[in-house]
Amino acid sequence: MPGSTKLHGWHLITTVAALTIFAEGYDIVVFGVVLPGLLVEPGWNLSTSAAGLIGSATYLGMLIGSVASGRFVDRFGARRILLTMTVFLALAVAACAVARSPIELGVFRFVLGLAVGGNIPAAIMAARVSAPSARMNLALTWISSGILIGGAGASLIAIPVLPTLGWRALFWIGAGISLVALAATALVIPKHPAAGGVRPAKVRFAQVMTARHRRLLIACILATTANMLVWNGMSTWLTTSMKELGYTLTSSLQFSLVLTVSALIGSLAFGLFADRAGARTAGLLSTGLGLIGLLGCVVGASTPGIAWIAVALLGAGAGSTTTMIGNVVAIGVPAPVRGTAFGLNNGLGRVGAIFGPLTGGWIIGATVGPAWFFAFCVLVLVLCAAALALVPRPGAPADGASVTPHGDADRQDIPAAQ
């Protein structure tokens, strides 16, 4: 059947790409899981502020890795970058397991962040090349959801492992998961030429910011930055905020679990919806849902019934928006510079990921209470919606050119899976 090889094995390719992101989600979240043990590690004398800097080092590495990797994906193809970054990921998380001081751990977490940031554009592009147009948003969303699944896995695995084997064992488990992802990548992900067959020397950052893509990309970067600030800030401080509002520690932890699980469910649901209505529309709706959840937190976080519903809506909404924005870029930018564009959006958006936890700490630490932090997040998410609204509609002119965030006009540029 003509053209059938283009779609051959896309389910398996997408699942393996998601596995690499699962490994990264585990390795990102596991730091927060082991943090209580790190704070009492003999001889380390680790303060909470120093621990926060170590956590920020991971996101800084992700920013740099994502921006750089996107360009390398365009030059060398997704498979080579996936293999390289997954090797670095396994080595970095294994190094965390044998770290002898907070400084060493901070350095290793930064390298881990480079690998995580480098892997995400490659995994997205591997699916982008292989998946059919009718299931593109769902495929990309499934991969991005690997972060949430991996994070939930880290929390679940820690329950039996942390009390008995200690924090280092959890890092070793992360290294093992990364090696499994490496083997699966080597066996399954096909070898593609650079996106669109463009020679390495022809790919330049200037090509990404041409009139055709400029408005779409700038709007998406602004929206991603705003949503990541809210999502990472809430993910970091929700448990503490709910505890300050009078909930027990167990209930506060359950709120965080609801936030993550609802984000996973919401991402998959919005991914299905985006295949029908477009990623831009799905992103606007998910942002609106997140706003409703945040407003619920502002006015009713002290009331259990309202709080549970509000946190679930926040997770399903804000937890899905960054994925939808990434889908807009991955689908709306043509093949020759797609990886670079996605890397810029995903990487520069990490500025919000870095400042989200810091901002939450400043506001809550100023004794004004969690409600003020929730209100601040409402304002930021409004800015996210405004930026996303500036993304050109499918088929609408963008600075004098045609852009198709929903659709696959450049599909002929994508090499067949081999």
N, C-alpha and C positions, 0 to 999 in steps of 0.2 A: 504494500500500500504506500503510495508516494507520500513522503514526509513523515511516515510513522516513526522513523528512528529518532525524530526530533523530540518525541515525547516518551521514548522508551525508557522505562525504569525511573520515571520522575518521582514516584512515590518513595522508592528506596533511597534515591539521591537526597530528597528533601529530608527524610528521616535521619539519615546519617549526618547531614549538615546540622540538623537540630540536635543531634547527639553531641556534636562539638560545642554547641552553645549551652547544652545542659551541663557539660563539664565546667564551662566558664561560670555559669550561674552558681554552681556549687562552690567553686573556688572564690567567687566574690563574697557570697553570703557567709561562708564558713568563718570569715574573720570576726564578724559580729557574734557568731555562735561561741567561738573560743575566747572572746574578749574577757569574760570573767576570770578564766584561768590565767590569761596573760597578765592581768592586773595583780595577781598574787604569786606570779612565778618567782621563786627564790632568786635573789640577786639581781633582778631586773629593775625593781623600783619604778615600774611603769606608771606614770600619772595618766589621768583621763585625758588631759590636753594632748599629751604625747601620743596616746592611743588614737585620738582623733586625727593627728597629723599622719600617722601610719595609714589610717583608713583613707585619707584624702590622697595619699601617694598612689593608691590603686587607681583612683579616678583620673588623676593627672596622667598616669601611664596610659590609661584607656583613651584619653583625648589625643595624645600624641600618636599612639599606635593606630587609631582609627583613621586619622587624617592621612598618615603616611601609607597605610595599607591599601586604602582605596585606589591610590595611584598605581601601586604595584600590581593590584588585581587587573587593572586595565592593561598593564604592560605584559604581565607574565601568566595571567589566567588564575582562576580561583583555586584550582587543585594545589598548585605549587605553594601558594600562600597559606592555604589551610594546613598543609603538612608541616610547613616551616613553623608557623605560629603555634600549632598544637605541640610540637616538640619543645618549644620554649616554654609553653604553659606547663607541661609535665615537669620540666626541670625546675621551673620557678616555684611551683607549689611543693615539690620535694625539698627544695632549698629552705622553704619556710618551715618545714618539719624539723630541720636540723639547725635552725637559727639559734645563735648563742647570745644574742642581745637585741634590744629593741631597734638599734640602728641597723643591724643586719636584716631583721625582719622587715623594716621599712624599705630597704633597698630591694629585697626580694619581692615585696608586694608591688613596688613600682614596676619591676620587670614583668611580674605577672599581669599587671595592668596593660603594659605594652602588648603582651601576647593576646589578652582578651580583646583589646581594642582592634588589634590587627586581624583577628579571626572573624569578627562580626561581619565586616563588609564582604569578606571572601565567602562566608557561608551563605549570605543573602544572594550574592551573585551566582553561586553554584545552583541555587534553586531558580533564580531568575532565568538562567540559560535553559534549564531543563523543563520547568513546569509549563503546562498549557495556559493560554491566555485566560480561559474561562475559570481557572482555579488559581490564578496568580496571587491574588491577595491572600487567599487562604494558605497557600504554600509559604509565602513570606511571613505571615502571621504565626504559623506553626513553628517556624524556625525561631522567630523572636521570642516565642513563649517558652523556649528552652531555658531562658534565663530564670523565669518564674518557677518552672518545674525543678530546675537545679537548686534554686534557693530553698524551695520547700523540702527537697531531698536532704539538703545539708542539715536543716532543723530536725527532720525525722531521724536521720542517722545518728545525730548527736545525742539523742535521748538515751540509747543504750551504751554508746561508745564513750562519751565524754566522762561520765562518772567512773568508769572502770579502767579505761586505757589512757585517758588524758588528752590534752589538746593536740599534741603532736600526731597522734594516731589519725585524727580527722584530716590533717594535711596529707598524710600518706595515702589515705583513701582517695583524696582528691587527685593525687598523682596517678593512682591506679585507674581511675575513671578517665583521666586524660589519655592514658596509654591505650585504653580500649577504643576511645574515639579516634586516636591516631591510626590504629590498625584498621578500623572500619573505613576511615577516609581513604587510606591507601588502596583498599580492596574495591570500593564502590564508586567514589567520586571520579567521573571521567576526566580525561585530559582535554581541555579546550585551549585553543589559541587565545591570545589576548583579545579582549572584547571587540567584536566587529572586525577582527583581523587587522587592526591598526598596528602599524609598526611602533615599537617603543618610543622612538625619537619623535613621533608625531603627537604624543599625548602630552598636553601642557595644561597647567591650571587655568591659563587664560581661556582655553577652549570651553571650560566649564562655565565661565562667567560671560559667555556671549549673550547677545540680546535675547536669543531664544530661551535661555535657561535662567537668566539672572533673577528675574522677579520670583520665579518659582523657588529657586534655591535659597535666596535671602529670606523669603517669607517662611520657608520650612525650617531654616536654621534658627530663626527667632522663636518660632513656635516650639521647636524641640527644646531649646534652652529653657524656655519658661516652664514647659511641662516637666522636664527633668528636675528643675528646681523644686517644684511642688512634690513630685513623686518621690524623689530621694529624700527630701526633707521630711515628708510624712512617714516614709518607711523607717527612717532613723528615729524619729521622735514620737511616733504614735503611742508606743507602749508606755513611755515615760509620761506623755501627756495624759493618757487615760488614768494612769496611776495617780497623778496629781489631782485629777478630778474626783478621786475617791474610790475608784475601782480596785479590786484586789489584783495582786500580781498575776495570778492565773487568768483572770478575766482580761487584764490588759494584754497579755500574751495572745489570748484568743482573738482579740481585736486585730492584732497584726496578722494572724493566720487568716482571718476573714478577708483582710485587705489583699493578701497575696492570692488566695484561692479565687476571689471574685475577679481579680485582675486577669487571671488565666482564663476563666470562663468568658469574661467580657471580651478579651482579645480574640478568642476563637469565634465568638458570635459576631463581632464587628468585622472580622476577616471574611466570614461568609457573606455578610451584608455588603461589604465593599466590592465583592465580585459582581454584585448586581447594581449597586448605586454609585460605586466609585470610592476610592480611598479618601478623597477630599471631603466628600459628604459624610462618610463614616467617621472621619476625624473630627469634624464639627459636632456631630451628634455625641461622640464619646466625650469631647470636652464639655459639652453642655451637661451630660450626665455627671461628670466629675464635679462641675460647679454646684449642681443640686446636692450632691453628697457633702461637699464642703460647707455649704450653707446650713445643711442639717447639723453638721458638727458645731458650727458657730452658735446656733440657737438652741440645740438640744443635746449636746454631748453628755450632759449630766443625767439625762433621762435614758435608761438602758434601751428601751424599745426603739426610740428615735436614733440612738447612737449606733446600734447594730445595723439598722437599715442604711443610715448615712454612710457608715464606713464601707458597707458592701457596694453602694452606689459609687462612692469615691474610687474604690478599687476597680470596679468594672469600667468606669469612665476614664479617669486619669491613667490607670494602668494600661489602657489600650491606645491612648492618643499617640504616644511616641512611635508605636509600631505602625499606626495608620499614616503618620507623617513620613516615616521611612518608606512605606509602600508608595506614597506619592512620588518620592524621588526615584525609587528603583524602577517604577513603571513609566514615569513621565520624562525621564532623561534618556536620550538615545545611547546605544551600546558603546560607542567609542570612548565616552567619558563617564559612563554610568557608575563604575566603581569609584572613581575619584569624587564624583558628586555625592554619592552615598557616604563615602568616608568623611567628607567635609561636614555634611549634615550631622552624622552620628558623632563625629569627633568634636566639632565646635559646640555641639549641644551639650557635651559633657561639662562645659563651664557651669551650666545649671546644676549638674549632678554634684560638682565640687562645692558650690555655694549653698545648696539646699540644706545639708546637715549643719553647716556653719551658721546660716541664718536662723535656723530653728533653735540652735543653741544660744545665740545672742538674744533672741526674743524671749524665749522661755527663761533664760538665765537672768533677764532683766526684771524678773518677778512680776511681769504684767499678766502672766497666766497663759495657758494653752489656747484659750479662745482668741487671743490676739494673733497667735501664730496661724490659727485656722483662717482668721480674717485676712491676714497678709497673703496666704495662699490663694484665697478667693480672688484678690486683685491680680495676682500673677497669672492665674488661670484665665482671667478675662483677657489679659494681654495675649495669652496663647491663642485664644479664640479669634482675637482681632487679627493676629498675624496669619493664622490659617485661612481666614476669610480672604486675605489678599492673594492667596494662591490662585492662579488662573483656573477657571472652570474647564473641564474637558472640551477641547476644540476651540476655546476662547483665545484671542490673540494675547501674547505676552511680550510686551515691548516690541510690537511689530511683527511677531512671529507666532506660529501655531504651536501650542503645547497640548499634549494629551495625557494628563495624569491618570486617566482611566481609559484603558485601551492599550493597544500593543502595536502601534503603527510602525515601529522599527523592528518588528519581529524577524524580518528577512535578514537583518544584520546579525542575528544570533546563530552561531554554529550549531549544528546538530550534535546531540549527545552521542558519544562514540563508545 
